[in-house]
């Protein structure tokens, strides 16, 4: 007598047969009785879920995922200047989703390169501002500290700066960095300490480092101390 097949998600047999096991993306159709609840997506349960989502969200409707994320988003925002269609913006959006930023703000051009976002922009709130003045008006109206991230003269080390909980972290473009207009109006300008020969790291990497610094401070409660 054979054991009955367990209910629940299973990797698609055809995909597993043609792709190495460590490369199979997502899960196949749900086997057994379907789970009850409005957050489940009937099409995904029937066809399988190949999306780039955490396991806890497998087979969930997209609007249900967004609603769950909205219920626990963090207090920090992320902004990126977009004057030259910077390819790093997609990577910043993906990282903002990973660290559960409140919103991502695109300053400048409305169109941005979404390729690096890996469709995470579907789950991350993204707001557009035509220019620095419009963005600053919004940030001041929300009572947020505006923190520009750039290694310019006069910047403070992020490693010894006590990041405020309610803030917007602003990143510039690859090459020129944060614009002079925004640097002049920011509450603080922060730099990431570097130890090698390169002058700077790209905006995507800088955003990841900075967001994680906020997470360490306000999720794990690790205060910084000047040394």
Backbone as CSV, one residue per row, in Angstrom:
resi,resn,N_x,N_y,N_z,CA_x,CA_y,CA_z,C_x,C_y,C_z
1,UNK,0.854,-1.195,0.000,0.000,0.000,0.000,0.885,1.237,0.000
2,UNK,0.606,2.167,-0.893,1.400,3.378,-0.971,0.804,4.460,-0.093
3,UNK,1.687,5.364,0.381,1.238,6.463,1.213,0.520,7.492,0.348
4,UNK,-0.564,8.100,0.824,-1.244,9.140,0.046,-0.344,10.354,-0.096
5,UNK,-0.485,11.058,-1.219,0.313,12.243,-1.474,-0.114,13.368,-0.550
6,UNK,0.856,14.064,0.064,0.558,15.144,0.992,-0.022,16.341,0.257
7,UNK,-0.909,17.043,0.945,-1.451,18.260,0.367,-0.427,19.371,0.486
8,UNK,-0.606,20.407,-0.351,0.270,21.553,-0.238,1.050,21.798,-1.497
9,UNK,1.940,22.764,-1.460,2.692,23.142,-2.660,3.697,22.074,-3.048
10,UNK,3.950,21.956,-4.352,4.954,21.019,-4.835,5.610,21.612,-6.068
11,UNK,6.908,21.427,-6.180,7.593,21.915,-7.362,7.054,21.198,-8.590
12,UNK,6.940,21.948,-9.663,6.405,21.398,-10.898,7.299,20.280,-11.426
13,UNK,6.715,19.121,-11.743,7.503,17.966,-12.172,8.242,18.250,-13.471
14,UNK,7.580,18.926,-14.434,8.240,19.205,-15.705,9.424,20.140,-15.512
15,UNK,9.231,21.169,-14.667,10.322,22.112,-14.423,11.478,21.411,-13.735
16,UNK,11.162,20.555,-12.762,12.209,19.866,-12.018,12.980,18.910,-12.908
17,UNK,12.322,18.403,-13.949,12.977,17.440,-14.826,13.967,18.094,-15.769
18,UNK,13.784,19.366,-16.056,14.635,20.046,-17.036,15.575,21.074,-16.429
19,UNK,15.367,21.437,-15.147,16.175,22.448,-14.484,16.770,21.853,-13.214
20,UNK,18.049,22.104,-12.929,18.632,21.608,-11.681,17.784,22.010,-10.487
21,UNK,17.729,21.157,-9.459,16.854,21.399,-8.324,17.097,22.743,-7.644
22,UNK,18.363,23.185,-7.613,18.641,24.455,-6.953,18.305,25.656,-7.819
23,UNK,17.810,25.399,-9.043,17.457,26.496,-9.940,15.951,26.569,-10.200
24,UNK,15.173,25.616,-9.693,13.736,25.642,-9.915,13.149,26.869,-9.214
25,UNK,12.388,27.656,-9.955,11.837,28.892,-9.422,10.390,28.682,-9.022
26,UNK,10.064,28.991,-7.776,8.689,28.920,-7.337,8.212,27.501,-7.055
27,UNK,6.908,27.370,-7.047,6.266,26.087,-6.745,5.192,25.809,-7.782
28,UNK,4.881,24.525,-7.935,3.864,24.107,-8.895,2.462,24.207,-8.324
29,UNK,1.490,23.610,-9.009,0.099,23.670,-8.543,-0.055,23.077,-7.150
30,UNK,-1.047,23.583,-6.421,-1.355,23.058,-5.086,-1.977,21.676,-5.239
31,UNK,-1.483,20.711,-4.475,-2.009,19.357,-4.541,-2.855,19.079,-3.306
32,UNK,-4.023,18.540,-3.518,-4.942,18.274,-2.422,-6.002,19.345,-2.336
33,UNK,-6.738,19.337,-1.243,-7.799,20.327,-1.053,-7.206,21.722,-0.942
34,UNK,-7.850,22.660,-1.597,-7.362,24.039,-1.556,-7.592,24.641,-0.171
35,UNK,-6.691,25.492,0.289,-6.876,26.166,1.585,-7.974,27.204,1.495
36,UNK,-8.594,27.509,2.635,-9.674,28.484,2.685,-9.118,29.851,3.073
37,UNK,-9.693,30.877,2.485,-9.278,32.237,2.821,-9.280,33.118,1.593
38,UNK,-9.669,34.388,1.760,-9.779,35.295,0.625,-8.428,35.722,0.068
39,UNK,-7.340,35.526,0.831,-6.034,35.965,0.355,-5.435,35.007,-0.670
40,UNK,-6.003,33.823,-0.816,-5.471,32.851,-1.775,-5.925,33.199,-3.191
41,UNK,-5.044,32.981,-4.161,-5.340,33.260,-5.559,-5.673,31.949,-6.263
42,UNK,-6.922,31.774,-6.717,-7.312,30.508,-7.347,-6.450,30.144,-8.553
43,UNK,-6.073,31.124,-9.359,-5.262,30.834,-10.534,-3.881,30.306,-10.145
44,UNK,-3.284,30.912,-9.122,-1.965,30.454,-8.676,-2.059,29.072,-8.039
45,UNK,-3.105,28.824,-7.281,-3.286,27.500,-6.696,-3.414,26.440,-7.796
46,UNK,-4.060,26.811,-8.868,-4.298,25.874,-9.966,-3.069,25.712,-10.864
47,UNK,-2.365,26.824,-11.154,-1.278,26.791,-12.133,0.125,26.749,-11.513
48,UNK,0.243,27.145,-10.251,1.561,27.247,-9.632,1.965,28.703,-9.483
49,UNK,2.938,28.961,-8.625,3.354,30.326,-8.321,4.845,30.481,-8.617
50,UNK,5.176,31.198,-9.703,6.566,31.392,-10.124,7.084,32.785,-9.772
51,UNK,6.382,33.520,-8.954,6.767,34.900,-8.665,7.956,34.962,-7.708
52,UNK,8.616,36.118,-7.728,9.723,36.372,-6.822,9.174,36.908,-5.502
53,UNK,8.575,36.011,-4.723,8.011,36.394,-3.430,8.521,35.440,-2.355
54,UNK,8.504,35.911,-1.110,8.891,35.072,0.022,7.925,33.892,0.137
55,UNK,8.397,32.801,0.723,7.588,31.587,0.818,6.259,31.826,1.523
56,UNK,6.240,32.723,2.500,4.991,32.957,3.241,3.897,33.517,2.342
57,UNK,4.285,34.106,1.185,3.301,34.693,0.285,2.994,33.825,-0.935
58,UNK,3.475,32.600,-0.951,3.168,31.720,-2.073,1.652,31.528,-2.195
59,UNK,1.163,31.681,-3.420,-0.239,31.505,-3.786,-1.144,32.644,-3.307
60,UNK,-0.586,33.680,-2.697,-1.409,34.804,-2.261,-1.728,35.722,-3.434
61,UNK,-2.893,36.370,-3.405,-3.202,37.427,-4.353,-2.260,38.608,-4.132
62,UNK,-1.944,39.318,-5.192,-1.010,40.434,-5.079,-1.544,41.510,-4.146
63,UNK,-2.839,41.847,-4.255,-3.384,42.879,-3.381,-3.376,42.459,-1.921
64,UNK,-3.476,41.151,-1.662,-3.413,40.661,-0.287,-1.991,40.788,0.267
65,UNK,-1.004,40.537,-0.586,0.394,40.704,-0.164,0.657,42.159,0.179
66,UNK,0.223,43.076,-0.696,0.447,44.499,-0.468,-0.230,44.944,0.829
67,UNK,-1.446,44.476,1.067,-2.162,44.844,2.286,-1.421,44.365,3.526
68,UNK,-0.858,43.165,3.460,-0.105,42.650,4.603,1.165,43.464,4.822
69,UNK,1.863,43.801,3.743,3.062,44.629,3.860,2.710,46.002,4.430
70,UNK,1.598,46.574,3.977,1.192,47.897,4.445,0.921,47.912,5.947
71,UNK,0.533,46.782,6.488,0.198,46.722,7.914,1.425,46.772,8.811
72,UNK,2.624,46.628,8.220,3.827,46.580,9.058,5.034,47.275,8.414
73,UNK,4.806,48.211,7.499,5.925,48.912,6.870,6.679,49.757,7.888
74,UNK,7.973,49.953,7.631,8.810,50.735,8.530,8.611,52.233,8.296
75,UNK,9.190,53.043,9.175,8.941,54.483,9.160,9.844,55.251,8.206
76,UNK,10.830,54.612,7.611,11.729,55.341,6.722,11.259,55.277,5.270
77,UNK,11.581,56.336,4.532,11.320,56.418,3.101,12.658,56.432,2.368
78,UNK,12.610,56.165,1.081,13.801,56.195,0.234,13.493,57.070,-0.968
79,UNK,14.445,57.920,-1.333,14.280,58.769,-2.524,15.506,58.634,-3.413
80,UNK,15.286,58.693,-4.723,16.368,58.616,-5.703,16.170,59.712,-6.736
81,UNK,17.226,60.466,-7.001,17.160,61.460,-8.065,17.323,60.766,-9.413
82,UNK,16.498,61.162,-10.371,16.463,60.487,-11.673,16.500,61.527,-12.785
83,UNK,17.666,62.070,-13.026,17.826,63.076,-14.063,18.363,62.476,-15.361
84,UNK,19.052,61.323,-15.263,19.694,60.735,-16.442,19.291,59.278,-16.659
85,UNK,18.118,58.893,-16.174,17.617,57.524,-16.359,18.606,56.506,-15.791
86,UNK,18.979,56.687,-14.544,19.985,55.855,-13.879,19.516,54.399,-13.776
87,UNK,20.369,53.454,-14.184,20.008,52.039,-14.136,19.988,51.483,-12.723
88,UNK,20.546,52.206,-11.747,20.583,51.738,-10.368,19.237,51.830,-9.659
89,UNK,18.314,52.600,-10.186,17.059,52.841,-9.471,16.305,51.543,-9.214
90,UNK,16.277,50.659,-10.189,15.590,49.388,-9.998,16.155,48.605,-8.831
91,UNK,17.473,48.610,-8.696,18.112,47.919,-7.586,17.741,48.551,-6.253
92,UNK,17.659,49.880,-6.224,17.271,50.577,-4.994,15.841,50.203,-4.603
93,UNK,14.950,50.146,-5.574,13.558,49.781,-5.302,13.476,48.358,-4.767
94,UNK,14.240,47.454,-5.350,14.238,46.073,-4.875,14.709,45.987,-3.424
95,UNK,15.758,46.735,-3.087,16.264,46.732,-1.713,15.266,47.378,-0.769
96,UNK,14.604,48.450,-1.213,13.590,49.096,-0.386,12.454,48.141,-0.061
97,UNK,12.086,47.314,-1.024,11.074,46.297,-0.782,11.566,45.275,0.239
98,UNK,12.829,44.857,0.107,13.388,43.850,1.013,13.406,44.344,2.457
99,UNK,13.694,45.642,2.647,13.765,46.198,3.998,12.464,46.876,4.410
100,UNK,11.437,46.759,3.586,10.076,47.213,3.882,9.996,48.714,4.150
101,UNK,10.548,49.495,3.221,10.451,50.950,3.306,9.000,51.391,3.145
102,UNK,8.680,52.524,3.755,7.317,53.049,3.649,6.965,53.361,2.192
103,UNK,7.839,54.132,1.538,7.647,54.483,0.127,9.003,54.722,-0.530
104,UNK,9.001,54.622,-1.852,10.154,55.038,-2.651,9.723,56.261,-3.457
105,UNK,10.600,57.271,-3.522,10.286,58.514,-4.210,11.270,58.714,-5.356
106,UNK,10.736,58.935,-6.536,11.549,59.205,-7.721,11.498,60.701,-7.981
107,UNK,12.655,61.359,-7.940,12.740,62.806,-8.128,13.309,63.083,-9.521
108,UNK,12.563,63.819,-10.330,13.040,64.130,-11.675,12.193,63.443,-12.729
109,UNK,12.839,62.716,-13.608,12.108,62.025,-14.666,11.147,60.996,-14.083
110,UNK,9.968,60.931,-14.671,8.968,59.976,-14.190,9.336,58.546,-14.583
111,UNK,9.849,58.366,-15.792,10.209,57.028,-16.263,11.556,56.620,-15.668
112,UNK,11.639,55.378,-15.193,12.885,54.877,-14.642,13.079,53.425,-15.051
113,UNK,14.309,52.972,-15.017,14.661,51.628,-15.463,14.210,50.600,-14.434
114,UNK,13.168,49.847,-14.757,12.575,48.907,-13.811,13.231,47.523,-13.825
115,UNK,14.146,47.305,-14.723,14.687,45.958,-14.875,15.297,45.425,-13.578
116,UNK,16.074,46.253,-12.898,16.724,45.804,-11.677,15.779,45.583,-10.516
117,UNK,14.550,46.077,-10.630,13.583,45.919,-9.538,13.056,44.497,-9.428
118,UNK,13.212,43.714,-10.503,12.745,42.318,-10.477,11.276,42.227,-10.047
119,UNK,10.453,43.123,-10.574,9.010,43.246,-10.363,8.616,43.526,-8.910
120,UNK,9.588,43.828,-8.039,9.245,44.170,-6.660,8.498,45.494,-6.583
121,UNK,8.572,46.320,-7.637,7.834,47.580,-7.626,6.327,47.351,-7.617
122,UNK,5.885,46.149,-7.905,4.456,45.846,-7.823,3.981,45.858,-6.364
123,UNK,4.887,45.606,-5.455,4.540,45.495,-4.036,5.028,46.682,-3.217
124,UNK,5.776,47.576,-3.855,6.368,48.718,-3.163,5.713,50.010,-3.647
125,UNK,5.248,50.841,-2.728,4.649,52.111,-3.117,5.727,53.039,-3.668
126,UNK,5.499,53.572,-4.863,6.453,54.461,-5.523,5.740,55.770,-5.871
127,UNK,6.330,56.872,-5.429,5.739,58.195,-5.659,6.707,59.039,-6.497
128,UNK,6.168,59.839,-7.397,7.008,60.678,-8.257,6.923,62.138,-7.841
129,UNK,8.074,62.836,-7.906,8.159,64.272,-7.672,8.891,64.892,-8.859
130,UNK,8.336,65.941,-9.416,8.911,66.533,-10.629,10.281,67.145,-10.383
131,UNK,10.520,67.635,-9.187,11.803,68.268,-8.905,12.095,68.296,-7.424
132,UNK,13.259,68.850,-7.068,13.693,68.888,-5.674,12.740,69.716,-4.817
133,UNK,12.304,70.867,-5.323,11.416,71.737,-4.546,10.126,71.021,-4.174
134,UNK,9.539,70.306,-5.128,8.298,69.573,-4.860,8.540,68.469,-3.836
135,UNK,9.665,67.788,-3.986,9.992,66.718,-3.038,10.198,67.280,-1.632
136,UNK,10.939,68.363,-1.513,11.214,68.944,-0.203,9.928,69.434,0.455
137,UNK,9.029,70.020,-0.307,7.745,70.450,0.241,6.994,69.263,0.822
138,UNK,7.015,68.148,0.094,6.343,66.951,0.593,6.992,66.453,1.879
139,UNK,8.332,66.349,1.903,9.047,65.817,3.069,8.815,66.691,4.294
140,UNK,8.885,68.024,4.120,8.647,68.927,5.246,7.216,68.798,5.746
141,UNK,6.276,68.649,4.823,4.888,68.492,5.218,4.633,67.226,6.011
142,UNK,5.455,66.182,5.759,5.327,64.914,6.474,6.142,64.896,7.763
143,UNK,6.926,65.953,8.005,7.746,65.995,9.206,8.913,65.033,9.198
144,UNK,9.460,64.737,8.005,10.544,63.770,7.880,11.894,64.470,7.811
145,UNK,12.892,63.895,8.466,14.261,64.370,8.316,14.765,63.927,6.948
146,UNK,15.357,64.841,6.200,15.876,64.547,4.863,17.376,64.301,4.981
147,UNK,17.808,63.080,4.693,19.200,62.686,4.833,19.772,62.315,3.473
148,UNK,20.670,63.144,2.960,21.314,62.871,1.678,22.504,61.951,1.920
149,UNK,22.662,60.941,1.071,23.754,59.988,1.211,24.762,60.235,0.091
150,UNK,25.900,60.841,0.444,26.918,61.156,-0.555,28.221,61.494,0.169
151,UNK,29.330,61.087,-0.396,30.628,61.340,0.242,31.228,62.650,-0.273
152,UNK,30.589,63.733,0.115,31.039,65.070,-0.286,31.693,65.757,0.907
153,UNK,32.481,66.792,0.682,33.095,67.516,1.796,32.048,67.991,2.798
154,UNK,32.320,67.795,4.081,31.396,68.202,5.122,30.396,67.141,5.529
155,UNK,30.386,65.994,4.847,29.442,64.929,5.201,29.857,64.264,6.510
156,UNK,28.878,63.677,7.194,29.118,62.973,8.441,29.124,61.471,8.180
157,UNK,29.864,60.721,8.978,29.922,59.277,8.794,28.620,58.635,9.250
158,UNK,28.029,57.828,8.389,26.794,57.150,8.744,27.037,56.161,9.882
159,UNK,28.264,55.658,9.988,28.588,54.677,11.026,28.480,55.251,12.437
160,UNK,28.611,56.569,12.584,28.536,57.189,13.901,27.386,58.182,14.017
161,UNK,26.490,58.174,13.029,25.342,59.081,13.019,24.119,58.322,13.507
162,UNK,23.390,58.919,14.451,22.200,58.263,14.991,21.011,58.544,14.070
163,UNK,20.721,57.608,13.189,19.653,57.800,12.207,18.301,57.976,12.891
164,UNK,17.568,59.025,12.565,16.236,59.196,13.148,15.265,58.156,12.586
165,UNK,14.253,57.853,13.360,13.288,56.835,12.923,12.486,57.312,11.722
166,UNK,11.995,58.514,11.783,11.151,59.050,10.711,12.019,59.917,9.792
167,UNK,12.397,59.360,8.669,13.324,60.056,7.779,13.124,59.582,6.353
168,UNK,13.741,60.310,5.435,13.801,59.884,4.044,15.266,59.893,3.646
169,UNK,15.734,58.765,3.152,17.123,58.565,2.752,17.228,58.858,1.264
170,UNK,18.038,59.830,0.894,18.078,60.303,-0.484,19.390,59.901,-1.149
171,UNK,19.277,59.313,-2.336,20.439,58.860,-3.090,20.483,59.559,-4.443
172,UNK,21.694,59.816,-4.900,21.867,60.474,-6.182,22.104,59.472,-7.291
173,UNK,22.591,59.964,-8.402,22.839,59.130,-9.563,24.280,58.654,-9.597
174,UNK,24.492,57.601,-10.347,25.844,57.101,-10.546,26.692,58.189,-11.202
175,UNK,27.777,58.548,-10.572,28.657,59.586,-11.108,28.482,60.900,-10.384
176,UNK,27.447,61.692,-10.728,27.310,63.009,-10.096,26.872,62.975,-8.646
177,UNK,26.245,61.879,-8.197,25.780,61.807,-6.819,24.547,62.657,-6.581
178,UNK,24.309,63.003,-5.320,23.149,63.822,-4.971,23.377,65.246,-5.498
179,UNK,22.327,65.850,-6.049,22.455,67.188,-6.636,22.793,68.224,-5.572
180,UNK,23.480,69.286,-5.988,23.838,70.364,-5.074,22.594,71.006,-4.466
181,UNK,21.525,71.092,-5.254,20.283,71.688,-4.768,19.735,70.904,-3.590
182,UNK,19.775,69.584,-3.680,19.219,68.778,-2.601,20.173,68.732,-1.404
183,UNK,21.479,68.654,-1.658,22.461,68.667,-0.567,22.293,69.920,0.275
184,UNK,22.057,71.054,-0.377,21.941,72.331,0.328,20.722,72.376,1.238
185,UNK,19.684,71.596,0.930,18.446,71.648,1.702,18.282,70.480,2.665
186,UNK,19.158,69.501,2.592,19.048,68.318,3.447,19.348,68.664,4.899
187,UNK,18.763,67.909,5.818,19.027,68.104,7.242,20.417,67.607,7.614
188,UNK,20.914,66.624,6.881,22.270,66.119,7.097,22.715,65.410,5.833
189,UNK,24.023,65.394,5.617,24.611,64.658,4.501,25.515,63.593,5.110
190,UNK,25.284,62.342,4.739,25.983,61.221,5.345,26.824,60.490,4.308
191,UNK,27.984,60.025,4.748,28.880,59.267,3.874,29.138,57.899,4.483
192,UNK,29.320,56.917,3.623,29.669,55.557,4.051,31.188,55.434,4.012
193,UNK,31.785,55.078,5.129,33.241,54.969,5.190,33.747,53.875,4.257
194,UNK,34.804,54.188,3.500,35.409,53.232,2.570,36.904,53.123,2.868
195,UNK,37.466,51.969,2.498,38.842,51.688,2.881,39.735,51.268,1.711
196,UNK,39.167,51.175,0.526,39.940,50.763,-0.639,40.333,51.931,-1.509
197,UNK,40.637,51.650,-2.776,41.130,52.680,-3.685,40.019,53.395,-4.448
198,UNK,38.815,52.789,-4.531,37.741,53.407,-5.296,37.180,54.619,-4.575
199,UNK,36.749,55.609,-5.344,36.231,56.843,-4.751,34.837,56.657,-4.177
200,UNK,34.057,55.778,-4.782,32.677,55.636,-4.328,32.137,54.259,-4.671
201,UNK,31.027,53.908,-4.036,30.294,52.698,-4.402,29.018,53.132,-5.118
202,UNK,28.422,52.229,-5.911,27.262,52.654,-6.692,26.037,52.867,-5.806
203,UNK,25.048,53.535,-6.368,23.872,53.922,-5.603,23.130,52.715,-5.046
204,UNK,23.095,51.623,-5.801,22.409,50.428,-5.324,23.056,49.869,-4.071
205,UNK,24.394,49.808,-4.067,25.116,49.305,-2.898,24.986,50.268,-1.726
206,UNK,25.111,51.571,-1.993,24.981,52.570,-0.934,23.602,52.515,-0.284
207,UNK,22.575,52.308,-1.095,21.220,52.226,-0.559,21.066,51.021,0.356
208,UNK,21.627,49.894,-0.046,21.529,48.681,0.777,22.215,48.883,2.123
209,UNK,23.419,49.453,2.100,24.156,49.698,3.343,23.367,50.636,4.258
210,UNK,22.834,51.705,3.688,22.139,52.720,4.480,20.839,52.190,5.065
211,UNK,20.060,51.489,4.262,18.803,50.936,4.773,19.057,49.928,5.879
212,UNK,20.099,49.121,5.716,20.399,48.148,6.760,20.855,48.834,8.036
213,UNK,21.553,49.973,7.917,21.937,50.742,9.099,20.689,51.207,9.850
214,UNK,19.657,51.640,9.109,18.398,52.037,9.749,17.754,50.829,10.438
215,UNK,17.761,49.681,9.779,17.171,48.474,10.351,17.878,48.093,11.654
216,UNK,19.194,48.127,11.660,19.942,47.787,12.870,19.582,48.730,14.015
217,UNK,19.404,49.999,13.689,19.107,50.987,14.727,17.693,50.861,15.247
218,UNK,16.708,50.732,14.368,15.320,50.858,14.792,14.551,49.539,14.866
219,UNK,15.073,48.480,14.298,14.442,47.160,14.437,15.162,46.341,15.497
220,UNK,16.486,46.417,15.493,17.280,45.644,16.453,17.783,46.490,17.623
221,UNK,17.527,47.801,17.579,17.852,48.662,18.717,19.312,48.860,18.981
222,UNK,20.146,48.793,17.943,21.587,48.962,18.133,21.958,50.427,17.926
223,UNK,22.150,51.135,19.015,22.540,52.537,18.949,23.992,52.657,18.509
224,UNK,24.297,53.744,17.820,25.673,53.992,17.425,26.331,54.869,18.475
225,UNK,27.616,54.708,18.623,28.366,55.551,19.547,29.587,56.090,18.829
226,UNK,29.817,57.382,18.982,30.994,57.979,18.333,32.251,57.483,19.005
227,UNK,33.237,57.099,18.180,34.478,56.580,18.736,35.638,57.511,18.444
